[in-house]
């Protein structure tokens, strides 16, 4: 019997690109690299207009404990430091670099053949300096996640290879094409954490990837294909039957979860000295001519990525960064990729269903993987009763969208819950 969790949904997978090998997209003429593309405080700019940078030049320094550095993804000239479109924040401060058509790397970037003999402290410092963040969605700075307090020892490291979001196949292709590097990255994390157990969790619709990893001697557990199987708390519950307490973190139950893409990025940083300047992105949807899995430079405008895939079949009604369940619709085709961009969906149509009244069917309650009552929280938020919304657990919402997906009245429940969370945080700071 396959492991799983309570709640969740199984939307159509539509993973049309799962057999398409990763292609390298050439560097764009211009990149737009945001100083805020991770959880926490934006990086502090280190460059000015007119500066010449190389591939891998640090252009932003992590500012504070929860922050991450950013690096130039192309060699060229800094032509502006200005506010630009941002796929999550709307707009934010950005470093605009114009290519000099060269591929000149920063001099300090070099291979390290002896990385296996490095200390935990040395490995952690490289990961921090390389600007590695979680590539599964939240983009939390990896060096922080690998530094739990001494009173919270970690015995289990879980590597998330679920990729439960429909249509996205970047992690699947990564596990198939770079399984050795992913495993080496996981071993680096395991050494830093001093974790006894290392488990790869993979949904059973990726048996080929599971088989390839198993052949290389790692512990792989197949999980039921269900959304959101890849959410941290659900993954921990399914694999090691531990429940993260309300308001708690995986470290509270002796566990750390890292994405396969993060493992690969960490290996690249430690072994090859390469900072996080590119990532694999699934480009898919009904309005793109040739859907692909691409290795894309951070800061590449969405339109450049789409054009490399043959351009539009017809002018799209919607462009989404991410997948159909948790992705964010964009207001411009010029929005650049950031570290957390796992996919670009280009859609011919964008149907916004008419919202009806709540019929008290409890479908949203049945599918909520966090055991919440979205219909009740929605009413509290709608009536601006944020204290009651907090009491009913609005802050525990993981914004997976299962509630809205299952609602027969098409109430955009997750939007209400996201707004409720922001209001609770705003009022608590006040």
Buried (B, 14 or more C-beta within 10 A) or exposed (E): EEBBBEBBBEBEBEBEBBEBEBBEBEBBEBBBBBBBBBBBBBBBBBBEEEBBBBBBBBBBBBBEEBBBBBBBBBBBBBBBBEEBBBBBEEBBBBBBBBBBEEEBBBEEBEEBEEBEEBEBEBBBEBBBBBBBBBBBBBBBBBBBBBBBEEEBEBBBBBBBBBBBBBBBBBBBBBBBBBBEBBBBBBBBBBBBBEBEBBBBBBBBBBEBBBEBBBEEEBEBBBBBBBBBBBBBBBBBBBBBEBEBEEEEBBBBBBBBBBBBBBBBBBBBBBBEBBBBBBBBBBBBBBBBEBBBBBBBBBBBBBBBBBBBBEEBBEEBBBBBBBBBBBBEBBEBBBBBBBBBBBBBBBBBEEEEEEEEEBEEEEBBBBBBBBEBBBBBBBBBBEEEBBEBBBEBBBBBBBBBBBBBBBBEBEBBBBBBBBBBBEBBEEEEEE
